[in-house]
Amino acid sequence: MTDPFAPYLAQQPDEFRAALDDLAKRIEARLPADAERVISYAMPGWRVKAPKGTKMAAGMAGFAKHIGLYPHCGTVVPKIADRLRAEGIAHSKSGITFRPDTPPPDWALDEIIRRRLDEIG
Protein backbone atom coordinates (compact mmCIF):
# COMPACT_ATOMS: atom_id res chain seq x y z
CA MET A 1 0.00 0.00 0.00
CA THR A 2 1.26 3.49 -0.83
CA ASP A 3 2.07 5.84 2.03
CA PRO A 4 -0.59 8.59 1.97
CA PHE A 5 2.00 11.07 3.27
CA ALA A 6 4.41 10.56 0.34
CA PRO A 7 2.89 13.07 -2.14
CA TYR A 8 2.58 15.74 0.56
CA LEU A 9 6.14 15.27 1.79
CA ALA A 10 7.53 15.19 -1.76
CA GLN A 11 6.30 18.78 -2.25
CA GLN A 12 8.14 20.09 0.81
CA PRO A 13 11.59 21.72 0.72
CA ASP A 14 14.35 19.36 1.95
CA GLU A 15 14.64 20.95 5.41
CA PHE A 16 10.89 20.78 5.97
CA ARG A 17 10.60 17.25 4.56
CA ALA A 18 13.24 15.97 6.97
CA ALA A 19 11.64 17.76 9.94
CA LEU A 20 8.16 16.49 9.05
CA ASP A 21 9.47 12.95 8.63
CA ASP A 22 11.13 13.15 12.05
CA LEU A 23 7.97 14.60 13.60
CA ALA A 24 5.90 11.79 12.07
CA LYS A 25 8.16 9.18 13.66
CA ARG A 26 7.96 10.91 17.02
CA ILE A 27 4.16 11.15 16.85
CA GLU A 28 3.77 7.52 15.78
CA ALA A 29 5.90 6.40 18.74
CA ARG A 30 3.20 7.88 21.00
CA LEU A 31 0.12 6.58 19.16
CA PRO A 32 -1.49 3.14 19.30
CA ALA A 33 0.10 0.67 16.88
CA ASP A 34 -3.08 0.56 14.79
CA ALA A 35 -3.22 4.33 14.20
CA GLU A 36 -3.90 4.96 10.52
CA ARG A 37 -1.97 7.43 8.38
CA VAL A 38 -4.41 9.63 6.45
CA ILE A 39 -4.64 12.99 4.74
CA SER A 40 -7.20 15.15 6.54
CA TYR A 41 -7.73 18.90 6.17
CA ALA A 42 -5.13 18.69 3.35
CA MET A 43 -2.40 17.64 5.80
CA PRO A 44 -0.85 14.37 6.98
CA GLY A 45 -2.53 13.03 10.08
CA TRP A 46 -3.40 9.99 12.14
CA ARG A 47 -6.78 8.47 12.79
CA VAL A 48 -7.33 6.22 15.81
CA LYS A 49 -10.14 4.00 17.00
CA ALA A 50 -12.70 5.72 19.20
CA PRO A 51 -15.67 4.37 21.15
CA LYS A 52 -17.84 5.23 18.13
CA GLY A 53 -15.83 4.82 14.94
CA THR A 54 -12.55 6.69 14.49
CA LYS A 55 -11.23 10.16 15.27
CA MET A 56 -8.29 12.25 14.22
CA ALA A 57 -5.57 12.21 16.89
CA ALA A 58 -3.00 14.52 15.31
CA GLY A 59 -2.02 16.26 12.12
CA MET A 60 1.03 18.12 10.88
CA ALA A 61 1.71 20.58 8.10
CA GLY A 62 4.57 22.48 6.54
CA PHE A 63 4.11 26.16 5.75
CA ALA A 64 6.40 28.80 4.25
CA LYS A 65 8.29 29.52 7.46
CA HIS A 66 7.17 26.97 10.04
CA ILE A 67 5.73 23.55 10.76
CA GLY A 68 2.50 23.03 12.67
CA LEU A 69 1.33 20.20 14.89
CA TYR A 70 -2.42 20.00 15.40
CA PRO A 71 -4.37 17.72 17.76
CA HIS A 72 -7.56 18.30 15.73
CA CYS A 73 -9.39 19.89 18.64
CA GLY A 74 -9.31 23.22 20.43
CA THR A 75 -9.10 21.92 23.97
CA VAL A 76 -5.69 20.22 24.27
CA VAL A 77 -3.20 23.03 23.62
CA PRO A 78 -4.85 25.56 25.97
CA LYS A 79 -4.33 23.10 28.84
CA ILE A 80 -0.55 23.32 28.40
CA ALA A 81 -0.38 26.91 27.11
CA ASP A 82 1.39 28.30 30.19
CA ARG A 83 4.27 25.86 29.88
CA LEU A 84 4.47 26.33 26.10
CA ARG A 85 4.62 30.09 26.62
CA ALA A 86 7.27 29.74 29.35
CA GLU A 87 9.44 27.70 26.99
CA GLY A 88 8.93 30.06 24.05
CA ILE A 89 6.92 27.61 21.95
CA ALA A 90 4.56 29.40 19.57
CA HIS A 91 1.00 28.15 19.87
CA SER A 92 -2.65 28.88 19.31
CA LYS A 93 -5.79 27.22 20.58
CA SER A 94 -5.54 24.63 17.82
CA GLY A 95 -1.84 23.73 17.67
CA ILE A 96 1.83 24.54 18.07
CA THR A 97 4.24 25.89 15.47
CA PHE A 98 8.00 25.71 15.18
CA ARG A 99 10.88 26.10 12.74
CA PRO A 100 12.23 22.91 11.15
CA ASP A 101 15.51 23.35 13.05
CA THR A 102 13.76 23.69 16.45
CA PRO A 103 11.42 20.70 16.85
CA PRO A 104 9.08 20.57 19.84
CA PRO A 105 10.45 18.99 23.00
CA ASP A 106 9.40 15.48 23.96
CA TRP A 107 7.30 16.71 26.88
CA ALA A 108 5.14 18.79 24.49
CA LEU A 109 4.51 15.84 22.17
CA ASP A 110 3.84 13.59 25.16
CA GLU A 111 1.28 16.01 26.59
CA ILE A 112 -0.45 16.82 23.31
CA ILE A 113 -0.78 13.21 22.17
CA ARG A 114 -1.69 11.82 25.62
CA ARG A 115 -4.33 14.48 26.23
CA ARG A 116 -5.83 14.03 22.77
CA LEU A 117 -5.97 10.25 23.15
CA ASP A 118 -7.60 10.69 26.57
CA GLU A 119 -10.26 12.92 24.98
CA ILE A 120 -10.92 10.38 22.25
CA GLY A 121 -11.37 7.62 24.82
C-alpha positions as CSV (number, residue, x, y, z in Angstrom):
1,M,0.0,0.0,0.0
2,T,1.3,3.5,-0.8
3,D,2.1,5.8,2.0
4,P,-0.6,8.6,2.0
5,F,2.0,11.1,3.3
6,A,4.4,10.6,0.3
7,P,2.9,13.1,-2.1
8,Y,2.6,15.7,0.6
9,L,6.1,15.3,1.8
10,A,7.5,15.2,-1.8
11,Q,6.3,18.8,-2.3
12,Q,8.1,20.1,0.8
13,P,11.6,21.7,0.7
14,D,14.3,19.4,2.0
15,E,14.6,20.9,5.4
16,F,10.9,20.8,6.0
17,R,10.6,17.3,4.6
18,A,13.2,16.0,7.0
19,A,11.6,17.8,9.9
20,L,8.2,16.5,9.0
21,D,9.5,12.9,8.6
22,D,11.1,13.1,12.0
23,L,8.0,14.6,13.6
24,A,5.9,11.8,12.1
25,K,8.2,9.2,13.7
26,R,8.0,10.9,17.0
27,I,4.2,11.2,16.9
28,E,3.8,7.5,15.8
29,A,5.9,6.4,18.7
30,R,3.2,7.9,21.0
31,L,0.1,6.6,19.2
32,P,-1.5,3.1,19.3
33,A,0.1,0.7,16.9
34,D,-3.1,0.6,14.8
35,A,-3.2,4.3,14.2
36,E,-3.9,5.0,10.5
37,R,-2.0,7.4,8.4
38,V,-4.4,9.6,6.4
39,I,-4.6,13.0,4.7
40,S,-7.2,15.2,6.5
41,Y,-7.7,18.9,6.2
42,A,-5.1,18.7,3.3
43,M,-2.4,17.6,5.8
44,P,-0.8,14.4,7.0
45,G,-2.5,13.0,10.1
46,W,-3.4,10.0,12.1
47,R,-6.8,8.5,12.8
48,V,-7.3,6.2,15.8
49,K,-10.1,4.0,17.0
50,A,-12.7,5.7,19.2
51,P,-15.7,4.4,21.1
52,K,-17.8,5.2,18.1
53,G,-15.8,4.8,14.9
54,T,-12.6,6.7,14.5
55,K,-11.2,10.2,15.3
56,M,-8.3,12.3,14.2
57,A,-5.6,12.2,16.9
58,A,-3.0,14.5,15.3
59,G,-2.0,16.3,12.1
60,M,1.0,18.1,10.9
61,A,1.7,20.6,8.1
62,G,4.6,22.5,6.5
63,F,4.1,26.2,5.8
64,A,6.4,28.8,4.2
65,K,8.3,29.5,7.5
66,H,7.2,27.0,10.0
67,I,5.7,23.5,10.8
68,G,2.5,23.0,12.7
69,L,1.3,20.2,14.9
70,Y,-2.4,20.0,15.4
71,P,-4.4,17.7,17.8
72,H,-7.6,18.3,15.7
73,C,-9.4,19.9,18.6
74,G,-9.3,23.2,20.4
75,T,-9.1,21.9,24.0
76,V,-5.7,20.2,24.3
77,V,-3.2,23.0,23.6
78,P,-4.9,25.6,26.0
79,K,-4.3,23.1,28.8
80,I,-0.5,23.3,28.4
81,A,-0.4,26.9,27.1
82,D,1.4,28.3,30.2
83,R,4.3,25.9,29.9
84,L,4.5,26.3,26.1
85,R,4.6,30.1,26.6
86,A,7.3,29.7,29.3
87,E,9.4,27.7,27.0
88,G,8.9,30.1,24.1
89,I,6.9,27.6,21.9
90,A,4.6,29.4,19.6
91,H,1.0,28.2,19.9
92,S,-2.6,28.9,19.3
93,K,-5.8,27.2,20.6
94,S,-5.5,24.6,17.8
95,G,-1.8,23.7,17.7
96,I,1.8,24.5,18.1
97,T,4.2,25.9,15.5
98,F,8.0,25.7,15.2
99,R,10.9,26.1,12.7
100,P,12.2,22.9,11.2
101,D,15.5,23.4,13.1
102,T,13.8,23.7,16.5
103,P,11.4,20.7,16.9
104,P,9.1,20.6,19.8
105,P,10.5,19.0,23.0
106,D,9.4,15.5,24.0
107,W,7.3,16.7,26.9
108,A,5.1,18.8,24.5
109,L,4.5,15.8,22.2
110,D,3.8,13.6,25.2
111,E,1.3,16.0,26.6
112,I,-0.5,16.8,23.3
113,I,-0.8,13.2,22.2
114,R,-1.7,11.8,25.6
115,R,-4.3,14.5,26.2
116,R,-5.8,14.0,22.8
117,L,-6.0,10.2,23.1
118,D,-7.6,10.7,26.6
119,E,-10.3,12.9,25.0
120,I,-10.9,10.4,22.2
121,G,-11.4,7.6,24.8
